[in-house]
Amino acid sequence: MENFLRDPAPEEASKLVSSIYSMKSLCIRGPYDPDFVIFSSLISKYFKGEIGVSFSSTCDVTLEKRDTGSFLTVEGKEIYVGFSSFTSLLPLTIDDLVPMLAGISSDLILYRRKPSPWEENLFTKAQDLGVTEEKSLKIPGYREIPLFLSLSYSLDPYIPEISGNRENSLKLVREIGGNEFTKLSELDESQLNTLVFRLITLLVKVNPKVDREELVVKRYFFHGYDFLELGFASIYLLDKLGYPGLFDLALSPSLFGPSLEIYRESLSLGFSLDMIEERNRYLVNTSLASPLLAYIILRQLGKKGKPVFVNDGNRVFTSRFFGNVGEVDSKDKD
């Protein structure tokens, strides 16, 4: 019960994180998710001694997600972080801004939560580094790509008949007066309101309680990077490249641009979900070759409590993320 009575102390945790750089050697243990991988990568970037990263071994520094929130333990001292990402505890710098945004965004998506007050404050500070904020549709990449593609790439919210379906997405854009080149910014107020209404009409098939406030939200951008899309891409790349690949990517932020293109290409041909619920797993037949992205969609469809396996036609595979799916689902905030 004591965990429920604590006040989150992310500022204290952030100071404790800074103290680990003085150690001669370091072992960090945490959950298998993009947030921890990016956190550990950025720690290794500045750590001067030997460093090891683990998902299971006993370490001096432990990062843990529980049903009551996140916890940081350094040499026996435990601090309750609340529902904040571990990446948000790191020093905010222009060099590390893109991977930090990716880590925070991936955590919001995977654990289905809203930004914590600590993270909201970080977004405000990040505006001094060039991050911009606007209130708009919760669909990825709409500044950079045509509206119909942005709609078809939307995984959260998962829009029935639209997500993964380029033809239906383009049909919808044409019905409100646009074409295959139209971007979201080119819609007038009447067209935007019609689009939002049409999307809500589709979304109620998944969530009867959905309203405009869940679809039109705060959005963050840094130059050509969309905060939301950075999160999805990081989740996909953890499945695609594994822990070492995402770890190296966080060390070289300039590679996030090409990686986003790889992520978009994976969605560009469209996808469908053919889900079979088995006794101990969800088996999804799909070209969306990422168990974690499939998991994000299934959660919105009310499917939880079991690991997600993907069959892409060549193999059946899952993610190490589902090492304890019961704990994963207990953290969901929806």
N, C-alpha and C positions, 0 to 999 in steps of 0.2 A: 504493500500500500504506500510505502514511503515515496516511491517514484511518482505517484499521482500527486503528492503534496509538494514536490519540488517545483521551484520556478526555473525555467530554462536559463542557462548561463552561457550563451554562445560567446560573449565577449571574454569571459574567463577562459573558456576552452580555446579561443583564438590565441590568447596570450600563452597558454600552455603549449600549443602547437609550436609557437615561435621558440620556446625553450628547448625543443628537441634538437635544434640545429647545433647545439653545443655538445651533444653526445659524440663519443668517439666512434661508436658503431650503433646501428639501429635495425630493429626488426619491427615491421608494421603488419598487423593482421586486421582484416576487415571483410565485409561481405562481397560476394562476387557480383558487382554491379558497376556501371560506368562511373558513378560518383566516386566510389572508393578507388577505382583504377586511376582516374584522373588525379585525385588527391595524392595518392602515393607516387604518381609520376612527377608531379610538381614538387613534392617533398624531395624526391631523389635528385631533382635538377639542381638544388642548392645545397644539399647535404654533402659535407666534405669527407666524411669517413665511409666505411663499408655499410651498405644498406641491403636489407632483404625484405621481400614482400611475401606474405602468406595469406591464405584463405582458411587455414585450419590450425597451424602451429601456435604454440604459446609464445607471445611476443611482449616486449616491454611497452609497446604502444598498441593499443587495441581500439578499434572503432567498431561499434556494434549498433545494429538497429533492432529495437525491441518494440513490443506493441504499444508502449508508452512514449516512444520517441527514440532519439539517437543518443548514444553515450560515447564519450571519449575517455579512455583510461591511459595514463602515462605513469609508468613505474608505480602502480598501485593507487594513484590518485584518480578517482572517477568524477567526471563532470557530466551533468545532464545537459544536452544541447537542445532538447525539444524537437519539434518536427522541422529541423533544418538540415540541409545537406552538409556533408563534411567539407566539400570543396569551398563552401562559403566561409569557412573558418580561416582560409589562407589569406595572406596579404594581397590586397587588390593592386595589381600593377598592369600597365598597358601591355607588357610582353606576355603576360599569362591570362589576359582577359578572355580571349576566345575559348580556351579550354575550360576556364572557370565557368563561363556561361553555359558551356556544353554540359559540364558536370551537374550544375544546379538544375538546368532544364530537364536532364534525363531523370533526376531524382523526383521532380514534380510529376513527370509523366508516369514513371514506373510505380510510384507509390500513391498515385492518384490523390494529390493534395494541392492546396494552394500555397503560395509563397508565405513563409513565416515573416513576422515583423523584422527579424534580423536580416533576412534576404531582401525584403522590401527596402530596408535602409541601405543595403549594399547596392541595389539597383540605382538608388538616388545618388550615391557617391560615384557610381560608375558613369553617370552622365557627365561628370567632369573629364572623363577619359574619352568621351565621344559616343556613349550609348544614348540612343534616343527612345522616347516612349510615346506611344499613341494608343488610342482605343479603337479597336477594329475587330474584324472577323478572326476567329481562332482557326485559321487555315494556314498551312505552311508556305513560305516563300513567295507570298503574293506580290512583293515588290519587284522580284526578279523574273518571275515566270507568268505566262498567261493565266487568267482566272480559272479556266476550265482545268488546267493541269493542277493548279493549287487545290482545287476542289477534289480532284481525283486522287491526290496524294494525301488527303486528310485521313488520319488514322485515329485521332482523338480530338474532336469527336469522329466516331465512325458513322458515316452518313449512308444509310441503306440506299442502294441503287446508284450511288454516286461514287463512294470511295472505291478505288480500284477499277472504275469503269469510265474510260475516256469518252466513249460515245455518249453515254448518258450525261456526263458532265458538260460536254460541248452542247448537247441539246438544251440543257437547262440555261446555259449562258445565252444561247441564241433566242430562247423564249423570252428573256428579259431585255432583248435588244442588242446583245453583243455578238462577237464572233470569235474565231479561234485565236485572234491576236489581242483581244480586249484584256486589259489588266484591271484589277479591282479598283485602283485609283481613278479609272476613267468612267466609272459608273456615276450617274447623278443620284440625287437623294431618293427619287422615286424608284429607280432601278435597284438601289441598294436595299431599300425597304422591302421590295418585292422578293429579292433574293433571300433575305433573312427569313421572311415569311415562308417561302418555299422550303428552305432548309429545316426550319422548325417543324413544318408539316411532315417531313421525312424523319426527323430525329425522334419524334414522339413514338415512332414504331419501336424504338430501342428504349427510350426513357420518357414515359408519359408526363413527367414533371418538368421537362426541359422548358426553358424560357429564353428570352432574348439576352438576359444578363449572363447566361452561360455560354452564349455563342459570340457575343460582342464583349471583348475583354481587353485588359491592358496588354499591349504587345511591346516587346523590346527588340531593338536592332542595333547592330554595330557595323557601320559601313555596309557591306553587302551580306552580312550574316544576320539571319533571322534566329532569335533566341529559341523559338519553338522548334525550328528545323534542326538546329544544332543538337538539341536533345534527342530527337528521333534518330538522327544520323549516328550519334554516339552509341545508342542502343543497338542499332543495326550493325555497326562496325564491331561491337563487342562480340556479336554472333559470327560475323563474317571473318574477322581477323584474330579473334581471341584476345585474351588479356595482354599478351606481349605487343600485339599490333596497336591496340588502343593506347597502351602505355607509351609507345614510341611516338604515336601521333600527337599526344598531349605535349611531348617534349619539342615538337616541331609544328607550332600552330599554323604556319603557312600552308601546311598540307591539309588543313581542314577544308579549304576551297575545293581542291581536286576530290577530296573524300565526299563532299556534299554532292558533287557531280556523279560519283559512283552510286551514292544512295539514290539520287533521283533516277538514274538509269535503271536501277533495280525495280522502281515503281512504274517506269514509263510505259511498259508493255501491258500494264493492268494486272489485276489479280482478283481471284475469288477465293472464298473459304468454304471448304466442304468438311465440316467438323463431325467427328464420330466420338461420342462419349463412351469410353471404356471404363472398366471397374477402377483402374488406378491411374488413368491418364486421359487427356484429351488428345486425339490424333487428328491433325488438320492436314488435309490434302490441299496444297496451295503452292503457287509459284512465288509467294512471298517468303523467301528462304530465310526466315528469321523466327525462331520460336518466341523470342521476346516481343516482337512486333505483333505476332499472332496472339500472344498472351494479352497485350494491351487491348486488342479488339474484343477478345472473349470476355474480359472483365466487364466491358461495357454491355455485353449481352447477358450478364448475370452468371457467367461460368467462372467458378473459382474452386479452390481447395485441391486441385490436382495439377501436376506438371503438364506442360504443353509440349507435344512432339509434333514435328513437321515432316511431312512426306512431300518432297519436291519432285518426285518422279524418278529420282536417282538413288535416294537414300532416305532413311528415317532417322532423325536426330533431335536432340533437345539441348538445353542450356544448363550449365552448372548453376545458374541462378536458382534453379528449382531444387537445390539441395535440401531445402526444408520448406516446401510450398505452404505448409500450414502457417509457419511464421510469416511468410511473405504476405499471405492474404490477411492476416491479423493486423497488418500495418496499413492496409488500404483505408482511405479516409472517405470513400463514397458511401 
